[in-house]
Amino acid sequence: MLHVLRDGTYRRLFTAQVVALTGTGLATVALALLAYDLAGGAAGTVLGTALTIKMAAYVGISPVIGAVAGRLPRRAFLVAMDLVRAGAALSLPFVDAVWQVYLLILVLQSASAAFTPLYQAALPDVLPRERDYTRALALSRLAYDLESLLSPVMAGALLALTSYQGLFVGTAAGFCASAVLVLASALPKAAAPAGSAPWRAATRGARILLSTPRLRALLALEAAVAAATAIVLVDTVVIVRDVLGRGESAVAAALAFYGAGSMLAALSVSRFVERRGDRAAMLAAAFLVAPVLAATAAATAAPPAVLWPAVLVAWALLGAVTSLILTPAPRLLRRSCAAGDRTALFAARFSLSHAWFLLTYPAAGWAVPLFGLAPALAAFSVLTLAAAVAALLCWPAGDPRSLPHAHADLPPGHPHLRGAQGGTAGSGRRHEHEYLIDDLHPRWPRSAGHAQPGR
């Protein structure tokens, strides 16, 4: 896995990601303390609203900025977004009203919603070999998991030396270091995006995602991931403190098991995907989520001495299966679009995948007090099973890159039809090539033997 770090450009970009993630982890702790300073017992409401603003920025702003960012210099745009994030973080220690927190979180997360898809879309150009790219994805997943485990520890150590306002300074320093590293990276020039009206450019990535069967399956798989993640992040404290009667350190331990499971999966996902293929690996992981949640629901009837280890094992398994789904996902995006559409597609996936969390976070929060822990876990188990079945139905077996199709609306002399075979009247001229959704192929063929409608 570490072999890809021999590439100097990727090494600098990966280091930029790590220091920015570390800064973000410090900000998470500092924001909780700032919310308590400003709102006291209502700090949870402030944090919940801030999380909703974050997700809304990811869902609403990412595709719009992605349409614009694809036409701007990559490196300059990434550096600018890092500096915006640094400025927002440096401003947070000086706020004295909750609405100011919301405004700065909106600015910071909007910049992140612009930065992250463009960064992700650049990596396939930096590492064009699929084997190297797969290892880079696993390394990136590992960085996210390490951040979730180590940032709270680092924040605790720093709080012994400084106030929580100092953590925001550390956050800004991380974003500034990321900007310097990106500036020092020789990013390949992005392929020119297809020319289209601004509103069509903003929705182009979503149209590619929703029109490509394997990407529709990915969207269903990410619904299962969102459901499992919401249960872990929202309800762990309820399970550990209220049901099991354990202390705060047990909450941290349960979350650490989730992170450890994800890390172990990230270390092995490259070999697993290369041996089994994306479809088999991701679907197998998705179908494991439901039984894990169902078993946890059943275990809630057991004594605490049995339930506690069952939760730890379940959380580790959920971390592993969600990592097995998320880590190979960018491979599907790279495979499913032209280079010029990559930024738009990554932005659309970033937006739509986070839209699930706008549903699962509040559902996980309200289901337990309304219906009880076991029924809530059972309901989420059914939801994840439905998502896995939907992904299986959407993703055709074999999933060939090249598809035969016909263009009924193109004239015989069109350059795209060079070498195509003649068809019957009204059926167009048949040919076969790697099939991607674009201006000439706006919809997926109903089957290999059906004509391509539209263009």
HELIX and SHEET records of a PDB file:
HELIX    1   1 LEU A    2  ARG A    6  5                                   5    
HELIX    2   2 GLY A    8  ALA A   39  1                                  32    
HELIX    3   3 GLY A   40  ALA A   42  5                                   3    
HELIX    4   4 ALA A   43  GLY A   60  1                                  18    
HELIX    5   5 SER A   62  ALA A   69  1                                   8    
HELIX    6   6 ARG A   74  SER A   91  1                                  18    
HELIX    7   7 LEU A   92  PHE A   94  5                                   3    
HELIX    8   8 VAL A   98  VAL A  126  1                                  29    
HELIX    9   9 GLU A  130  LEU A  159  1                                  30    
HELIX   10  10 TYR A  164  LEU A  183  1                                  20    
HELIX   11  11 PRO A  198  SER A  211  1                                  14    
HELIX   12  12 PRO A  213  VAL A  237  1                                  25    
HELIX   13  13 VAL A  238  VAL A  243  3                                   6    
HELIX   14  14 GLU A  248  ARG A  276  1                                  29    
HELIX   15  15 ASP A  278  ALA A  299  1                                  22    
HELIX   16  16 PRO A  304  LEU A  326  1                                  23    
HELIX   17  17 ALA A  329  ARG A  335  1                                   7    
HELIX   18  18 ALA A  339  ASP A  341  5                                   3    
HELIX   19  19 ARG A  342  PHE A  371  1                                  30    
HELIX   20  20 LEU A  373  CYS A  394  1                                  22    
HELIX   21  21 PRO A  415  LEU A  417  5                                   3    
SHEET    1   A 2 SER A 402  HIS A 407  0                                        
SHEET    2   A 2 ARG A 429  GLU A 434 -1                                        
END                                                                             
